[in-house]
Amino acid sequence: MSQRLRPLFFLVSLSLWLPLAAQLGGQTVFRILDIPSSARSSALGGDYIAVKDADLNLGIFNPGLLNEEMDRQVALSYLPYFEGINIGYLSYGHHLDSSGITLAGTIQYVDYGTFTRTDDTGTELGEFKAGEYVFQAGAGMPIDSLFSIGANVKFITSNLDTYTSSAIGLDVGGVFAKPSKGITVAAMLRNIGYQTSSYTDEREKLPFQVQLGVTYKFKHAPFRLGLQMEQLQQWDLTYEDPNATVEIDPSTGEVIEEKSSTFDKAVLHLVPSAEILLNKNFMLRVAYNIRRRQELVVAEKPSITGLSFGVGLKVSRFHISYGYSQLHLAAISNTITLAVRFADFKRS
């Protein structure tokens, strides 16, 4: 096998050996790890792992994208979520010329707000707070002119009044990028880890996920098309609605079961996206999350559930991004991200 193909082959092979019974739909802990709190990722469908440029916001979620252009860059993101929940992160990138390794340190948080404490009779006894935090250190390096790899180590903690839960996690990413052809391919194993302490006697799973992504940038047109593949560790992501009306075959009296085709199951893993690169200072973004729409759409009022879009601006030396995502009929996600590279100030 070619030496160049081994890093990506290793990642895909490793994913096949990991447990295939991943839990979705609220059956894992620390869901902060799956919320796309970067505006660019949010606008592009949630998991955008296959663009290698100077954006530290992508590098902290796929460490294989970390590169020297992210040296001395600071990234801040803020997401006012639902019902007073606030999410954000602060990250810093630093490149080591001696080794070719690019490092990134990140603090991510979810603030669930303030709650009223009561006793069994409903008497108010004061207030308490709840939140989750991720402390992350990442490193990425090129193997040659085409391949790069990286890893994140995370410490996650959750606080609910005086109760705490914690975990240790690991991300591993590999990237193949050939700018002359406009092709980037990435593979990731996210949230490999272990809950070190829990709220109950039973330890729960982290939201482990296998991801693949590919993007293509046209050479003579201002477009970059992307296709992200998520939750590949579990083939059947079909949502079974427990409240769905049961249909009975009038001739046999048996329940009519709706079966999903291979195609129906395959598309639930796909998130197509596009970036319109009008110039180096202005970009438009759009994506469609098929599984999100199937799971969260309200048939009577479908709206644009599953659709997301956004814009990226460069103002002076500041990169500002906005991401809009229609999660379901009653919830809209608006994310704002700011990045600045201190090295650009020195050059001026």
C-alpha positions in Angstrom: 0.0 0.0 0.0 1.2 3.5 -0.7 2.7 5.3 2.2 0.5 8.3 1.5 -2.7 6.2 1.8 -1.9 4.6 5.1 -2.9 7.4 7.5 -6.5 7.6 6.1 -6.8 3.8 5.7 -5.8 3.5 9.4 -8.6 5.8 10.5 -11.3 4.0 8.5 -10.1 0.6 9.5 -10.0 1.5 13.2 -13.6 2.7 12.9 -14.7 -0.8 11.8 -13.3 -2.3 15.0 -15.1 0.0 17.3 -18.6 -0.8 18.7 -21.3 -0.4 16.2 -24.2 0.1 18.6 -23.8 3.8 19.0 -26.6 5.5 21.0 -28.6 8.4 19.5 -31.5 10.4 20.6 -30.6 11.4 24.2 -29.0 8.1 25.2 -25.5 9.4 25.6 -24.0 12.1 27.9 -22.3 15.4 27.2 -24.2 16.4 24.1 -22.2 19.7 24.2 -19.7 17.6 22.2 -22.1 17.5 19.2 -23.4 21.0 19.1 -21.9 23.0 16.2 -21.0 26.1 18.1 -18.9 27.4 15.2 -20.9 29.7 12.9 -19.3 28.3 9.7 -20.0 24.7 10.8 -23.5 25.5 11.8 -24.2 27.2 8.4 -22.8 24.2 6.6 -24.9 21.6 8.3 -23.2 20.9 11.6 -20.1 18.7 10.9 -17.7 20.4 8.4 -14.4 18.6 8.6 -13.0 18.7 5.1 -11.7 22.2 4.3 -8.1 23.0 4.9 -7.6 26.8 5.1 -6.7 29.3 7.8 -9.9 29.0 9.8 -9.0 27.9 13.4 -12.8 27.3 14.0 -12.6 24.2 11.8 -9.2 23.1 13.1 -10.4 22.8 16.7 -13.1 20.3 15.7 -11.0 18.4 13.2 -7.4 18.5 14.5 -6.1 17.1 11.2 -6.9 20.6 9.7 -4.6 22.4 12.1 -1.8 24.1 10.1 0.7 26.9 10.3 -1.7 29.5 8.9 -3.5 29.3 12.2 -0.5 30.5 14.1 -1.3 33.0 16.8 -5.0 33.0 15.9 -7.7 33.6 18.5 -11.3 32.4 17.8 -14.4 33.2 19.8 -17.9 31.9 19.2 -21.2 32.6 20.8 -24.5 30.7 20.4 -27.7 31.9 22.2 -29.5 28.6 22.3 -33.0 27.8 23.4 -34.8 28.9 26.6 -31.9 31.1 27.9 -29.2 28.5 27.3 -25.9 30.0 26.1 -23.0 28.2 24.4 -19.6 29.4 23.3 -15.9 28.8 23.2 -12.5 30.5 23.2 -9.6 29.0 21.3 -6.0 29.9 20.5 -3.7 28.3 17.9 0.1 28.3 17.9 2.5 26.8 15.3 5.9 25.3 16.3 8.3 25.9 13.4 10.9 23.5 14.8 8.6 20.4 14.6 5.9 21.5 12.1 3.2 20.8 14.7 0.3 23.3 15.2 -1.3 23.3 18.6 -4.7 24.6 19.7 -6.2 25.1 23.2 -9.9 25.5 23.6 -12.4 26.2 26.4 -16.0 25.4 25.5 -19.0 25.9 27.7 -22.8 25.5 28.0 -24.6 27.7 30.5 -28.0 26.3 31.2 -28.9 29.3 33.4 -30.4 29.6 36.9 -33.0 27.3 38.4 -35.2 27.5 41.5 -34.5 24.9 44.2 -37.6 23.5 46.0 -38.3 20.8 48.5 -40.9 18.0 48.2 -43.7 20.3 49.0 -42.8 22.9 46.5 -41.4 25.4 49.0 -38.7 27.5 47.3 -35.2 27.1 48.9 -33.2 29.4 46.7 -31.5 29.0 43.3 -28.8 26.9 41.7 -26.9 26.9 38.4 -26.1 24.2 35.8 -23.5 24.0 33.1 -21.1 21.9 31.1 -17.5 22.7 30.2 -14.9 21.2 27.8 -11.2 21.8 28.2 -9.4 20.7 25.0 -5.8 20.5 23.8 -5.2 19.6 20.1 -2.2 19.1 17.8 -2.0 18.6 14.1 0.9 18.0 11.7 1.5 17.3 8.0 2.9 13.9 7.1 3.8 15.0 3.6 2.5 17.5 1.0 -0.9 15.7 0.8 -1.6 14.1 4.2 -2.0 15.5 7.7 -3.2 14.0 10.9 -4.2 15.4 14.3 -5.7 14.6 17.7 -7.7 16.3 20.4 -7.6 15.4 24.1 -10.6 16.6 26.1 -11.6 16.8 29.7 -15.4 17.3 30.0 -17.3 18.2 33.2 -20.9 18.8 34.0 -22.2 20.6 37.0 -25.8 20.5 38.4 -26.0 22.4 41.6 -23.6 20.5 43.9 -23.5 17.4 41.7 -20.8 16.8 39.1 -20.0 14.4 36.3 -16.9 14.2 34.2 -15.3 12.3 31.3 -12.1 12.1 29.2 -12.4 12.1 25.4 -10.3 11.8 22.3 -10.7 12.9 18.7 -8.5 11.5 15.9 -8.6 13.1 12.4 -6.8 12.6 9.1 -7.0 14.8 6.0 -6.0 14.4 2.4 -5.8 17.8 0.6 -4.7 18.5 -3.0 -5.4 22.2 -3.7 -4.3 21.9 -7.3 -7.2 19.6 -8.0 -9.6 21.3 -5.5 -10.1 18.1 -3.5 -10.1 17.6 0.2 -11.1 14.4 2.0 -11.2 13.9 5.7 -12.0 11.1 8.2 -12.6 11.5 11.9 -13.2 9.4 15.0 -14.9 11.7 17.5 -15.5 11.4 21.2 -13.7 8.2 21.9 -13.7 8.2 25.7 -14.8 7.2 29.1 -17.0 8.8 31.8 -14.8 9.0 34.9 -17.6 10.0 37.2 -21.4 10.1 36.8 -24.5 11.5 38.4 -25.7 7.9 39.1 -24.1 4.6 39.8 -24.3 3.7 36.1 -21.6 5.1 33.7 -22.9 6.3 30.4 -21.4 6.5 26.9 -20.0 9.6 25.2 -21.5 10.5 21.8 -18.9 8.6 19.8 -19.2 9.2 16.0 -17.4 8.2 12.8 -17.4 10.9 10.1 -16.1 11.2 6.6 -16.2 14.4 4.5 -15.2 15.5 1.0 -15.2 18.9 -0.6 -14.5 20.1 -4.1 -13.5 23.6 -5.1 -14.0 24.6 -8.7 -10.9 25.9 -10.4 -12.6 28.5 -12.5 -15.8 29.2 -10.6 -16.4 30.6 -7.1 -18.0 27.5 -5.6 -17.0 24.8 -3.1 -19.3 21.8 -2.8 -19.2 19.6 0.2 -20.7 16.3 1.3 -20.3 15.3 4.9 -21.1 11.8 6.1 -22.1 11.5 9.8 -22.9 8.7 12.3 -21.2 6.1 10.1 -20.7 3.8 13.1 -24.5 3.0 12.9 -26.1 2.1 9.6 -29.8 2.4 10.4 -30.6 5.9 11.7 -34.3 5.6 10.8 -36.5 7.3 13.4 -39.5 5.3 14.7 -42.2 7.7 15.9 -43.8 6.1 19.0 -46.9 8.3 18.4 -47.3 7.3 14.8 -50.7 6.0 13.8 -50.8 2.2 13.4 -52.3 1.1 10.1 -54.1 -2.3 9.8 -54.4 -4.3 6.7 -58.2 -4.7 6.3 -57.9 -8.1 4.6 -55.5 -9.8 7.0 -55.9 -7.7 10.1 -52.2 -7.5 10.5 -50.2 -4.3 11.2 -48.7 -2.7 8.1 -45.1 -2.1 8.7 -43.3 0.6 6.8 -39.8 -0.6 5.7 -37.1 1.8 4.8 -35.1 1.1 1.7 -31.3 1.0 1.5 -31.4 4.3 -0.2 -33.6 5.9 2.5 -31.1 4.7 5.2 -28.1 5.9 3.2 -29.3 9.5 2.7 -29.8 9.9 6.5 -26.0 10.0 6.8 -25.5 12.7 4.3 -25.3 16.5 4.7 -24.7 18.3 1.3 -23.4 21.8 1.4 -22.0 24.6 -0.7 -19.9 27.7 -0.2 -20.1 30.6 -2.6 -16.7 32.4 -2.5 -17.6 35.8 -4.0 -14.2 37.1 -3.1 -11.6 36.6 -0.3 -13.5 38.9 2.0 -17.1 37.7 1.4 -18.6 34.2 1.4 -22.1 32.7 1.4 -22.9 29.2 2.8 -25.8 26.8 2.7 -26.5 23.2 3.7 -29.3 20.7 4.1 -29.3 18.2 7.0 -31.5 15.4 5.8 -31.7 13.4 9.0 -32.5 16.5 11.0 -35.4 17.3 8.8 -36.8 13.8 9.0 -36.6 13.6 12.8 -37.8 17.1 13.7 -40.1 18.4 10.9 -43.8 19.0 11.8 -45.9 17.7 8.9 -48.5 20.4 9.2 -46.0 23.2 9.3 -42.7 21.9 7.7 -41.1 25.4 7.4 -37.4 25.1 6.4 -36.4 22.6 9.1 -33.1 21.0 8.2 -31.9 24.0 6.2 -29.0 26.1 7.3 -27.1 29.0 5.8 -24.7 31.8 6.7 -22.2 34.4 5.7 -18.5 35.0 6.2 -16.9 38.4 6.2 -13.4 39.7 6.5 -13.3 43.2 7.9 -9.7 44.6 8.2 -7.9 41.7 10.1 -11.1 40.3 11.7 -13.0 37.3 10.3 -16.7 37.4 11.2 -19.1 34.6 10.5 -22.8 34.1 11.1 -24.7 30.9 10.9 -28.5 30.3 10.9 -29.9 26.9 11.4 -33.6 25.9 11.5 -33.5 23.0 13.9 -37.3 22.5 14.1 -40.5 24.6 14.0 -40.0 26.1 17.5 -36.2 26.5 17.5 -33.8 28.6 15.5 -30.1 28.6 16.0 -28.1 31.8 15.4 -24.3 31.5 15.9 -21.7 34.3 15.7 -18.0 33.6 15.4 -15.0 36.0 15.5 -11.4 35.1 14.6 -8.3 37.3 14.6 -4.7 36.4 13.7 -2.2 38.4 15.7 0.5 37.6 13.2 -1.4 39.8 10.6 -1.0 42.8 12.9 2.8 42.3 13.1 3.1 42.2 9.3 1.4 45.6 9.1 
